[in-house]
Amino acid sequence: MSNSNQYHQALDASGLECPLPLLKTKLALKTLAAGEVLWVTATDAGSWRDIRKYIAMTNNELVAASDVDGCYQFWIKKGA
C-alpha cells in the first residue's frame, strides 16, 4: 500500500481505557476481508504497546503507526 492514509474501515477508540482499544481492534479486524486495512485511533498510552504486540503475534501487518501528542494511530492490513 503506497499511501498509509488509505483504509477500508476506521475505528475510533479515543477515550477508551485498556484493554478496550485492543479488544475493539481485534473485533474490527474480524469483519475485514484479507488485504483490507483498518485505521485505528486511540488515546490510551497502553495501546501503543498492546496493539503493536498483538499485530506481531498474528498474520496481520502493521502498515504504519504514529504517535502525535498522545494520539496513537495504526494502519493494520488484515492477513490471509
N, CA, C and O atoms as a CHARMM CRD file, in Angstrom:
* protein
*
  320
    1    1 MET  N      0.85700  -1.17000   0.00000 PROA 1      0.00000
    2    1 MET  CA     0.00000   0.00000   0.00000 PROA 1      0.00000
    3    1 MET  C      0.90000   1.22900   0.00000 PROA 1      0.00000
    4    1 MET  O      1.68400   1.42600   0.92800 PROA 1      0.00000
    5    2 SER  N      0.79400   2.02500  -1.00100 PROA 2      0.00000
    6    2 SER  CA     1.69600   3.15600  -1.16400 PROA 2      0.00000
    7    2 SER  C      1.35500   4.32400  -0.24700 PROA 2      0.00000
    8    2 SER  O      2.24500   5.08600   0.13100 PROA 2      0.00000
    9    3 ASN  N      0.10200   4.47900   0.11200 PROA 3      0.00000
   10    3 ASN  CA    -0.30300   5.60400   0.94600 PROA 3      0.00000
   11    3 ASN  C     -0.87800   5.07000   2.25600 PROA 3      0.00000
   12    3 ASN  O     -1.91900   4.41300   2.26200 PROA 3      0.00000
   13    4 SER  N     -0.19800   5.35400   3.35600 PROA 4      0.00000
   14    4 SER  CA    -0.63100   4.81400   4.64300 PROA 4      0.00000
   15    4 SER  C     -1.95100   5.41200   5.11500 PROA 4      0.00000
   16    4 SER  O     -2.53200   4.92900   6.08700 PROA 4      0.00000
   17    5 ASN  N     -2.43300   6.45500   4.44400 PROA 5      0.00000
   18    5 ASN  CA    -3.69800   7.05300   4.84700 PROA 5      0.00000
   19    5 ASN  C     -4.90200   6.38000   4.19700 PROA 5      0.00000
   20    5 ASN  O     -6.03800   6.76600   4.47400 PROA 5      0.00000
   21    6 GLN  N     -4.68400   5.39400   3.34900 PROA 6      0.00000
   22    6 GLN  CA    -5.79400   4.67800   2.72400 PROA 6      0.00000
   23    6 GLN  C     -6.23800   3.55500   3.66100 PROA 6      0.00000
   24    6 GLN  O     -5.41200   2.82800   4.21200 PROA 6      0.00000
   25    7 TYR  N     -7.55200   3.42600   3.83100 PROA 7      0.00000
   26    7 TYR  CA    -8.07900   2.37500   4.69900 PROA 7      0.00000
   27    7 TYR  C     -9.49200   2.02400   4.26200 PROA 7      0.00000
   28    7 TYR  O    -10.14700   2.77700   3.54100 PROA 7      0.00000
   29    8 HSD  N     -9.94100   0.86600   4.71500 PROA 8      0.00000
   30    8 HSD  CA   -11.27500   0.37800   4.37800 PROA 8      0.00000
   31    8 HSD  C    -12.27000   0.59300   5.51000 PROA 8      0.00000
   32    8 HSD  O    -13.47100   0.73300   5.27600 PROA 8      0.00000
   33    9 GLN  N    -11.76200   0.61800   6.74000 PROA 9      0.00000
   34    9 GLN  CA   -12.63400   0.79700   7.90000 PROA 9      0.00000
   35    9 GLN  C    -11.86100   1.59100   8.95400 PROA 9      0.00000
   36    9 GLN  O    -10.65500   1.40700   9.12100 PROA 9      0.00000
   37   10 ALA  N    -12.56200   2.46600   9.65700 PROA 10     0.00000
   38   10 ALA  CA   -11.95300   3.26300  10.72200 PROA 10     0.00000
   39   10 ALA  C    -12.52900   2.83500  12.06600 PROA 10     0.00000
   40   10 ALA  O    -13.71400   2.52200  12.18200 PROA 10     0.00000
   41   11 LEU  N    -11.66800   2.82900  13.07600 PROA 11     0.00000
   42   11 LEU  CA   -12.08300   2.53300  14.44100 PROA 11     0.00000
   43   11 LEU  C    -11.58100   3.66000  15.32500 PROA 11     0.00000
   44   11 LEU  O    -10.37300   3.86200  15.44400 PROA 11     0.00000
   45   12 ASP  N    -12.48100   4.38600  15.93900 PROA 12     0.00000
   46   12 ASP  CA   -12.11000   5.45200  16.85700 PROA 12     0.00000
   47   12 ASP  C    -12.23700   4.92600  18.27800 PROA 12     0.00000
   48   12 ASP  O    -13.33900   4.82300  18.81700 PROA 12     0.00000
   49   13 ALA  N    -11.10200   4.59500  18.87800 PROA 13     0.00000
   50   13 ALA  CA   -11.07800   4.08200  20.24800 PROA 13     0.00000
   51   13 ALA  C    -10.60900   5.16700  21.21300 PROA 13     0.00000
   52   13 ALA  O    -10.18200   4.86700  22.32800 PROA 13     0.00000
   53   14 SER  N    -10.68700   6.42000  20.78800 PROA 14     0.00000
   54   14 SER  CA   -10.27800   7.54300  21.63200 PROA 14     0.00000
   55   14 SER  C    -11.12300   7.58500  22.89800 PROA 14     0.00000
   56   14 SER  O    -12.34000   7.40400  22.85700 PROA 14     0.00000
   57   15 GLY  N    -10.46000   7.82700  24.01800 PROA 15     0.00000
   58   15 GLY  CA   -11.17000   7.93400  25.29100 PROA 15     0.00000
   59   15 GLY  C    -11.40400   6.60400  25.98600 PROA 15     0.00000
   60   15 GLY  O    -11.82400   6.57400  27.14300 PROA 15     0.00000
   61   16 LEU  N    -11.13800   5.50700  25.29700 PROA 16     0.00000
   62   16 LEU  CA   -11.31300   4.19000  25.91000 PROA 16     0.00000
   63   16 LEU  C    -10.02600   3.77100  26.61700 PROA 16     0.00000
   64   16 LEU  O     -8.92400   4.05800  26.14800 PROA 16     0.00000
   65   17 GLU  N    -10.18000   3.09800  27.73700 PROA 17     0.00000
   66   17 GLU  CA    -9.01900   2.65400  28.50000 PROA 17     0.00000
   67   17 GLU  C     -8.72800   1.18700  28.24400 PROA 17     0.00000
   68   17 GLU  O     -9.60000   0.42000  27.83700 PROA 17     0.00000
   69   18 CYS  N     -7.48600   0.81800  28.49100 PROA 18     0.00000
   70   18 CYS  CA    -7.01900  -0.55500  28.32700 PROA 18     0.00000
   71   18 CYS  C     -7.93800  -1.49500  29.10200 PROA 18     0.00000
   72   18 CYS  O     -8.26800  -1.18700  30.24700 PROA 18     0.00000
   73   19 PRO  N     -8.36000  -2.60000  28.55200 PROA 19     0.00000
   74   19 PRO  CA    -7.94200  -3.22100  27.29300 PROA 19     0.00000
   75   19 PRO  C     -8.89000  -2.96100  26.11300 PROA 19     0.00000
   76   19 PRO  O     -8.77100  -3.61900  25.07900 PROA 19     0.00000
   77   20 LEU  N     -9.82100  -2.02100  26.24800 PROA 20     0.00000
   78   20 LEU  CA   -10.84800  -1.83600  25.21700 PROA 20     0.00000
   79   20 LEU  C    -10.30700  -1.48800  23.82500 PROA 20     0.00000
   80   20 LEU  O    -10.81500  -2.03600  22.84700 PROA 20     0.00000
   81   21 PRO  N     -9.30500  -0.60800  23.67700 PROA 21     0.00000
   82   21 PRO  CA    -8.82100  -0.34300  22.31800 PROA 21     0.00000
   83   21 PRO  C     -8.33000  -1.60900  21.60100 PROA 21     0.00000
   84   21 PRO  O     -8.60200  -1.79400  20.41500 PROA 21     0.00000
   85   22 LEU  N     -7.61600  -2.46800  22.30900 PROA 22     0.00000
   86   22 LEU  CA    -7.13200  -3.70800  21.71600 PROA 22     0.00000
   87   22 LEU  C     -8.29200  -4.64700  21.39900 PROA 22     0.00000
   88   22 LEU  O     -8.32700  -5.23500  20.31800 PROA 22     0.00000
   89   23 LEU  N     -9.22500  -4.79700  22.30500 PROA 23     0.00000
   90   23 LEU  CA   -10.35600  -5.69900  22.07300 PROA 23     0.00000
   91   23 LEU  C    -11.18600  -5.23800  20.88100 PROA 23     0.00000
   92   23 LEU  O    -11.59100  -6.05800  20.05600 PROA 23     0.00000
   93   24 LYS  N    -11.44500  -3.93000  20.78000 PROA 24     0.00000
   94   24 LYS  CA   -12.21500  -3.40800  19.65700 PROA 24     0.00000
   95   24 LYS  C    -11.44400  -3.54900  18.34200 PROA 24     0.00000
   96   24 LYS  O    -12.04400  -3.76000  17.28800 PROA 24     0.00000
   97   25 THR  N    -10.12600  -3.43400  18.40700 PROA 25     0.00000
   98   25 THR  CA    -9.29700  -3.64200  17.21700 PROA 25     0.00000
   99   25 THR  C     -9.42400  -5.08200  16.73500 PROA 25     0.00000
  100   25 THR  O     -9.59300  -5.32600  15.54100 PROA 25     0.00000
  101   26 LYS  N     -9.34400  -6.03400  17.65500 PROA 26     0.00000
  102   26 LYS  CA    -9.48500  -7.45300  17.30000 PROA 26     0.00000
  103   26 LYS  C    -10.83900  -7.71200  16.64700 PROA 26     0.00000
  104   26 LYS  O    -10.91800  -8.39300  15.62500 PROA 26     0.00000
  105   27 LEU  N    -11.90400  -7.16900  17.23800 PROA 27     0.00000
  106   27 LEU  CA   -13.25200  -7.38000  16.69900 PROA 27     0.00000
  107   27 LEU  C    -13.39200  -6.74900  15.31800 PROA 27     0.00000
  108   27 LEU  O    -13.98800  -7.34800  14.42300 PROA 27     0.00000
  109   28 ALA  N    -12.85400  -5.55600  15.13600 PROA 28     0.00000
  110   28 ALA  CA   -12.96100  -4.87000  13.84400 PROA 28     0.00000
  111   28 ALA  C    -12.19900  -5.63000  12.76700 PROA 28     0.00000
  112   28 ALA  O    -12.66800  -5.72300  11.63300 PROA 28     0.00000
  113   29 LEU  N    -11.03100  -6.17700  13.10200 PROA 29     0.00000
  114   29 LEU  CA   -10.25400  -6.93600  12.12100 PROA 29     0.00000
  115   29 LEU  C    -11.02000  -8.16500  11.63900 PROA 29     0.00000
  116   29 LEU  O    -10.88100  -8.57000  10.48500 PROA 29     0.00000
  117   30 LYS  N    -11.82300  -8.75800  12.51300 PROA 30     0.00000
  118   30 LYS  CA   -12.60000  -9.94600  12.12700 PROA 30     0.00000
  119   30 LYS  C    -13.61100  -9.63500  11.03300 PROA 30     0.00000
  120   30 LYS  O    -13.99800 -10.52900  10.28000 PROA 30     0.00000
  121   31 THR  N    -14.04600  -8.37300  10.93300 PROA 31     0.00000
  122   31 THR  CA   -15.05800  -8.01100   9.94400 PROA 31     0.00000
  123   31 THR  C    -14.45700  -7.69700   8.57500 PROA 31     0.00000
  124   31 THR  O    -15.18900  -7.57000   7.59300 PROA 31     0.00000
  125   32 LEU  N    -13.13300  -7.57200   8.50300 PROA 32     0.00000
  126   32 LEU  CA   -12.48300  -7.21100   7.24400 PROA 32     0.00000
  127   32 LEU  C    -12.10500  -8.44000   6.42900 PROA 32     0.00000
  128   32 LEU  O    -11.90800  -9.52600   6.97400 PROA 32     0.00000
  129   33 ALA  N    -12.00700  -8.25800   5.13300 PROA 33     0.00000
  130   33 ALA  CA   -11.50800  -9.30500   4.24400 PROA 33     0.00000
  131   33 ALA  C     -9.98000  -9.21100   4.21000 PROA 33     0.00000
  132   33 ALA  O     -9.40800  -8.16100   4.50400 PROA 33     0.00000
  133   34 ALA  N     -9.33900 -10.29800   3.85500 PROA 34     0.00000
  134   34 ALA  CA    -7.87700 -10.32200   3.75600 PROA 34     0.00000
  135   34 ALA  C     -7.40800  -9.22300   2.81200 PROA 34     0.00000
  136   34 ALA  O     -7.95700  -9.04500   1.72500 PROA 34     0.00000
  137   35 GLY  N     -6.38000  -8.48600   3.24300 PROA 35     0.00000
  138   35 GLY  CA    -5.82800  -7.41400   2.42700 PROA 35     0.00000
  139   35 GLY  C     -6.42700  -6.05000   2.69600 PROA 35     0.00000
  140   35 GLY  O     -5.86600  -5.03800   2.27600 PROA 35     0.00000
  141   36 GLU  N     -7.56200  -5.99900   3.39200 PROA 36     0.00000
  142   36 GLU  CA    -8.16600  -4.71000   3.71800 PROA 36     0.00000
  143   36 GLU  C     -7.44400  -4.08600   4.90600 PROA 36     0.00000
  144   36 GLU  O     -6.80700  -4.78200   5.69700 PROA 36     0.00000
  145   37 VAL  N     -7.55200  -2.75900   5.01900 PROA 37     0.00000
  146   37 VAL  CA    -6.82400  -2.02000   6.04400 PROA 37     0.00000
  147   37 VAL  C     -7.78300  -1.39100   7.04800 PROA 37     0.00000
  148   37 VAL  O     -8.79100  -0.78300   6.68700 PROA 37     0.00000
  149   38 LEU  N     -7.43600  -1.55800   8.31200 PROA 38     0.00000
  150   38 LEU  CA    -8.16900  -0.95500   9.42300 PROA 38     0.00000
  151   38 LEU  C     -7.34300   0.21300   9.94700 PROA 38     0.00000
  152   38 LEU  O     -6.14600   0.06900  10.19300 PROA 38     0.00000
  153   39 TRP  N     -7.97700   1.36300  10.11900 PROA 39     0.00000
  154   39 TRP  CA    -7.30400   2.52900  10.70000 PROA 39     0.00000
  155   39 TRP  C     -7.84400   2.70100  12.11100 PROA 39     0.00000
  156   39 TRP  O     -9.04500   2.89300  12.30500 PROA 39     0.00000
  157   40 VAL  N     -6.96000   2.63100  13.08700 PROA 40     0.00000
  158   40 VAL  CA    -7.33700   2.73600  14.49400 PROA 40     0.00000
  159   40 VAL  C     -6.76000   4.01200  15.08700 PROA 40     0.00000
  160   40 VAL  O     -5.58900   4.32900  14.87900 PROA 40     0.00000
  161   41 THR  N     -7.58900   4.74000  15.82600 PROA 41     0.00000
  162   41 THR  CA    -7.14500   5.90400  16.58000 PROA 41     0.00000
  163   41 THR  C     -7.45000   5.63900  18.04800 PROA 41     0.00000
  164   41 THR  O     -8.57300   5.27400  18.39700 PROA 41     0.00000
  165   42 ALA  N     -6.44300   5.82300  18.91500 PROA 42     0.00000
  166   42 ALA  CA    -6.61600   5.58200  20.34500 PROA 42     0.00000
  167   42 ALA  C     -5.86200   6.64200  21.13700 PROA 42     0.00000
  168   42 ALA  O     -4.92700   7.26300  20.63100 PROA 42     0.00000
  169   43 THR  N     -6.27800   6.84000  22.38200 PROA 43     0.00000
  170   43 THR  CA    -5.61200   7.80600  23.25000 PROA 43     0.00000
  171   43 THR  C     -5.01200   7.14400  24.48900 PROA 43     0.00000
  172   43 THR  O     -4.27800   7.79500  25.23300 PROA 43     0.00000
  173   44 ASP  N     -5.30400   5.88300  24.72200 PROA 44     0.00000
  174   44 ASP  CA    -4.74700   5.16900  25.86800 PROA 44     0.00000
  175   44 ASP  C     -3.29100   4.81300  25.57300 PROA 44     0.00000
  176   44 ASP  O     -2.99500   4.18300  24.55800 PROA 44     0.00000
  177   45 ALA  N     -2.38800   5.21600  26.46000 PROA 45     0.00000
  178   45 ALA  CA    -0.95200   5.00200  26.23300 PROA 45     0.00000
  179   45 ALA  C     -0.60500   3.52500  26.05500 PROA 45     0.00000
  180   45 ALA  O      0.32500   3.19800  25.31800 PROA 45     0.00000
  181   46 GLY  N     -1.32900   2.64100  26.70900 PROA 46     0.00000
  182   46 GLY  CA    -1.07100   1.21200  26.57800 PROA 46     0.00000
  183   46 GLY  C     -1.34200   0.69100  25.18000 PROA 46     0.00000
  184   46 GLY  O     -0.82100  -0.35600  24.79400 PROA 46     0.00000
  185   47 SER  N     -2.14400   1.40400  24.42500 PROA 47     0.00000
  186   47 SER  CA    -2.47200   0.99000  23.06000 PROA 47     0.00000
  187   47 SER  C     -1.22300   0.91500  22.18300 PROA 47     0.00000
  188   47 SER  O     -1.09900   0.02300  21.34300 PROA 47     0.00000
  189   48 TRP  N     -0.30700   1.85100  22.38200 PROA 48     0.00000
  190   48 TRP  CA     0.90500   1.90400  21.56600 PROA 48     0.00000
  191   48 TRP  C      1.66900   0.57900  21.66000 PROA 48     0.00000
  192   48 TRP  O      2.16600   0.06700  20.65700 PROA 48     0.00000
  193   49 ARG  N      1.75400   0.03900  22.86100 PROA 49     0.00000
  194   49 ARG  CA     2.44700  -1.22500  23.08200 PROA 49     0.00000
  195   49 ARG  C      1.54500  -2.41600  22.72300 PROA 49     0.00000
  196   49 ARG  O      1.96300  -3.31700  21.99600 PROA 49     0.00000
  197   50 ASP  N      0.32100  -2.41300  23.23200 PROA 50     0.00000
  198   50 ASP  CA    -0.55500  -3.57800  23.11000 PROA 50     0.00000
  199   50 ASP  C     -0.92500  -3.91200  21.66900 PROA 50     0.00000
  200   50 ASP  O     -0.84900  -5.07200  21.26500 PROA 50     0.00000
  201   51 ILE  N     -1.31800  -2.92100  20.90100 PROA 51     0.00000
  202   51 ILE  CA    -1.74500  -3.18200  19.52500 PROA 51     0.00000
  203   51 ILE  C     -0.56500  -3.64000  18.68000 PROA 51     0.00000
  204   51 ILE  O     -0.70000  -4.55100  17.86400 PROA 51     0.00000
  205   52 ARG  N      0.59000  -3.01100  18.87100 PROA 52     0.00000
  206   52 ARG  CA     1.78200  -3.41600  18.11700 PROA 52     0.00000
  207   52 ARG  C      2.18700  -4.84600  18.46100 PROA 52     0.00000
  208   52 ARG  O      2.55600  -5.61900  17.57600 PROA 52     0.00000
  209   53 LYS  N      2.12000  -5.20000  19.74700 PROA 53     0.00000
  210   53 LYS  CA     2.48400  -6.54800  20.18100 PROA 53     0.00000
  211   53 LYS  C      1.49800  -7.57700  19.61200 PROA 53     0.00000
  212   53 LYS  O      1.90300  -8.65100  19.16900 PROA 53     0.00000
  213   54 TYR  N      0.21700  -7.24200  19.62900 PROA 54     0.00000
  214   54 TYR  CA    -0.80300  -8.14300  19.07700 PROA 54     0.00000
  215   54 TYR  C     -0.55900  -8.39800  17.59000 PROA 54     0.00000
  216   54 TYR  O     -0.60500  -9.54400  17.14300 PROA 54     0.00000
  217   55 ILE  N     -0.30200  -7.34200  16.82800 PROA 55     0.00000
  218   55 ILE  CA    -0.07300  -7.48000  15.38900 PROA 55     0.00000
  219   55 ILE  C      1.14700  -8.36300  15.13000 PROA 55     0.00000
  220   55 ILE  O      1.14500  -9.17300  14.20300 PROA 55     0.00000
  221   56 ALA  N      2.18500  -8.20800  15.94500 PROA 56     0.00000
  222   56 ALA  CA     3.40200  -9.01000  15.77800 PROA 56     0.00000
  223   56 ALA  C      3.13600 -10.49800  16.00200 PROA 56     0.00000
  224   56 ALA  O      3.86500 -11.33900  15.47500 PROA 56     0.00000
  225   57 MET  N      2.10500 -10.83300  16.77500 PROA 57     0.00000
  226   57 MET  CA     1.79000 -12.23500  17.07000 PROA 57     0.00000
  227   57 MET  C      0.77700 -12.83000  16.10400 PROA 57     0.00000
  228   57 MET  O      0.41600 -13.99900  16.23800 PROA 57     0.00000
  229   58 THR  N      0.31000 -12.04800  15.12800 PROA 58     0.00000
  230   58 THR  CA    -0.69800 -12.52500  14.18600 PROA 58     0.00000
  231   58 THR  C     -0.14500 -12.46800  12.76200 PROA 58     0.00000
  232   58 THR  O      0.99700 -12.06200  12.54700 PROA 58     0.00000
  233   59 ASN  N     -0.95400 -12.87100  11.80700 PROA 59     0.00000
  234   59 ASN  CA    -0.52900 -12.78300  10.39900 PROA 59     0.00000
  235   59 ASN  C     -0.98000 -11.46700   9.77400 PROA 59     0.00000
  236   59 ASN  O     -0.95300 -11.31700   8.55200 PROA 59     0.00000
  237   60 ASN  N     -1.40000 -10.50200  10.62000 PROA 60     0.00000
  238   60 ASN  CA    -1.75200  -9.17600  10.14200 PROA 60     0.00000
  239   60 ASN  C     -0.47900  -8.34300  10.01200 PROA 60     0.00000
  240   60 ASN  O      0.55900  -8.69300  10.57500 PROA 60     0.00000
  241   61 GLU  N     -0.56100  -7.24100   9.26700 PROA 61     0.00000
  242   61 GLU  CA     0.61100  -6.40400   9.02800 PROA 61     0.00000
  243   61 GLU  C      0.36500  -4.98000   9.51800 PROA 61     0.00000
  244   61 GLU  O     -0.65200  -4.36700   9.19400 PROA 61     0.00000
  245   62 LEU  N      1.30700  -4.46500  10.30000 PROA 62     0.00000
  246   62 LEU  CA     1.24400  -3.07200  10.71200 PROA 62     0.00000
  247   62 LEU  C      1.84700  -2.24500   9.58500 PROA 62     0.00000
  248   62 LEU  O      3.06600  -2.18500   9.42900 PROA 62     0.00000
  249   63 VAL  N      0.97900  -1.60700   8.79900 PROA 63     0.00000
  250   63 VAL  CA     1.41600  -0.83200   7.63800 PROA 63     0.00000
  251   63 VAL  C      2.10000   0.45000   8.09400 PROA 63     0.00000
  252   63 VAL  O      3.13700   0.83200   7.55100 PROA 63     0.00000
  253   64 ALA  N      1.51800   1.11800   9.09900 PROA 64     0.00000
  254   64 ALA  CA     2.08300   2.36000   9.63200 PROA 64     0.00000
  255   64 ALA  C      1.52400   2.58800  11.02700 PROA 64     0.00000
  256   64 ALA  O      0.46200   2.07800  11.38300 PROA 64     0.00000
  257   65 ALA  N      2.26600   3.37000  11.80900 PROA 65     0.00000
  258   65 ALA  CA     1.81200   3.74900  13.14200 PROA 65     0.00000
  259   65 ALA  C      2.38200   5.12300  13.45000 PROA 65     0.00000
  260   65 ALA  O      3.49300   5.45900  13.03900 PROA 65     0.00000
  261   66 SER  N      1.60400   5.91100  14.18000 PROA 66     0.00000
  262   66 SER  CA     2.10600   7.22400  14.57200 PROA 66     0.00000
  263   66 SER  C      1.63300   7.57300  15.97000 PROA 66     0.00000
  264   66 SER  O      0.56100   7.15600  16.41000 PROA 66     0.00000
  265   67 ASP  N      2.45600   8.34500  16.65500 PROA 67     0.00000
  266   67 ASP  CA     2.14800   8.84700  17.99000 PROA 67     0.00000
  267   67 ASP  C      2.32700  10.35300  17.92500 PROA 67     0.00000
  268   67 ASP  O      3.45100  10.85300  17.90600 PROA 67     0.00000
  269   68 VAL  N      1.21600  11.07000  17.89200 PROA 68     0.00000
  270   68 VAL  CA     1.27200  12.52500  17.83300 PROA 68     0.00000
  271   68 VAL  C      0.58400  13.08900  19.07500 PROA 68     0.00000
  272   68 VAL  O     -0.64300  13.08700  19.17800 PROA 68     0.00000
  273   69 ASP  N      1.38200  13.56100  19.99900 PROA 69     0.00000
  274   69 ASP  CA     0.85900  14.17900  21.22400 PROA 69     0.00000
  275   69 ASP  C     -0.15900  13.30600  21.94400 PROA 69     0.00000
  276   69 ASP  O     -1.20200  13.79500  22.37900 PROA 69     0.00000
  277   70 GLY  N      0.13600  12.01600  22.07200 PROA 70     0.00000
  278   70 GLY  CA    -0.75100  11.11600  22.80100 PROA 70     0.00000
  279   70 GLY  C     -1.94400  10.61700  22.01300 PROA 70     0.00000
  280   70 GLY  O     -2.84200   9.99300  22.57700 PROA 70     0.00000
  281   71 CYS  N     -1.96700  10.88300  20.72000 PROA 71     0.00000
  282   71 CYS  CA    -2.98400  10.31500  19.83800 PROA 71     0.00000
  283   71 CYS  C     -2.28600   9.25200  19.00100 PROA 71     0.00000
  284   71 CYS  O     -1.45300   9.56300  18.15000 PROA 71     0.00000
  285   72 TYR  N     -2.63000   8.01000  19.25000 PROA 72     0.00000
  286   72 TYR  CA    -1.97100   6.88800  18.60400 PROA 72     0.00000
  287   72 TYR  C     -2.80000   6.42300  17.41800 PROA 72     0.00000
  288   72 TYR  O     -4.00600   6.21100  17.54100 PROA 72     0.00000
  289   73 GLN  N     -2.15900   6.26700  16.27800 PROA 73     0.00000
  290   73 GLN  CA    -2.85100   5.82200  15.07300 PROA 73     0.00000
  291   73 GLN  C     -2.13700   4.61900  14.49900 PROA 73     0.00000
  292   73 GLN  O     -0.90800   4.54700  14.49200 PROA 73     0.00000
  293   74 PHE  N     -2.92500   3.68200  14.02100 PROA 74     0.00000
  294   74 PHE  CA    -2.39200   2.43900  13.45800 PROA 74     0.00000
  295   74 PHE  C     -3.12800   2.14200  12.15600 PROA 74     0.00000
  296   74 PHE  O     -4.35000   2.27000  12.08300 PROA 74     0.00000
  297   75 TRP  N     -2.38600   1.74700  11.13700 PROA 75     0.00000
  298   75 TRP  CA    -2.97000   1.24900   9.89000 PROA 75     0.00000
  299   75 TRP  C     -2.59000  -0.21800   9.83700 PROA 75     0.00000
  300   75 TRP  O     -1.41100  -0.55200   9.71700 PROA 75     0.00000
  301   76 ILE  N     -3.58500  -1.10200   9.92700 PROA 76     0.00000
  302   76 ILE  CA    -3.35000  -2.54100  10.03000 PROA 76     0.00000
  303   76 ILE  C     -3.97100  -3.24800   8.84600 PROA 76     0.00000
  304   76 ILE  O     -5.17300  -3.14300   8.60400 PROA 76     0.00000
  305   77 LYS  N     -3.14000  -3.97200   8.10700 PROA 77     0.00000
  306   77 LYS  CA    -3.63800  -4.74700   6.96100 PROA 77     0.00000
  307   77 LYS  C     -3.94100  -6.16000   7.43900 PROA 77     0.00000
  308   77 LYS  O     -3.08000  -6.83300   8.00700 PROA 77     0.00000
  309   78 LYS  N     -5.16800  -6.60100   7.20400 PROA 78     0.00000
  310   78 LYS  CA    -5.56500  -7.93100   7.62300 PROA 78     0.00000
  311   78 LYS  C     -4.86200  -8.98400   6.77900 PROA 78     0.00000
  312   78 LYS  O     -4.82700  -8.89800   5.55100 PROA 78     0.00000
  313   79 GLY  N     -4.30900  -9.96600   7.45300 PROA 79     0.00000
  314   79 GLY  CA    -3.63600 -11.06000   6.76700 PROA 79     0.00000
  315   79 GLY  C     -4.61600 -12.07700   6.23800 PROA 79     0.00000
  316   79 GLY  O     -5.81800 -12.00200   6.49600 PROA 79     0.00000
  317   80 ALA  N     -4.09000 -13.02500   5.49700 PROA 80     0.00000
  318   80 ALA  CA    -4.92600 -14.06900   4.88700 PROA 80     0.00000
  319   80 ALA  C     -5.43200 -15.03700   5.93000 PROA 80     0.00000
  320   80 ALA  O     -6.15000 -15.98100   5.59900 PROA 80     0.00000
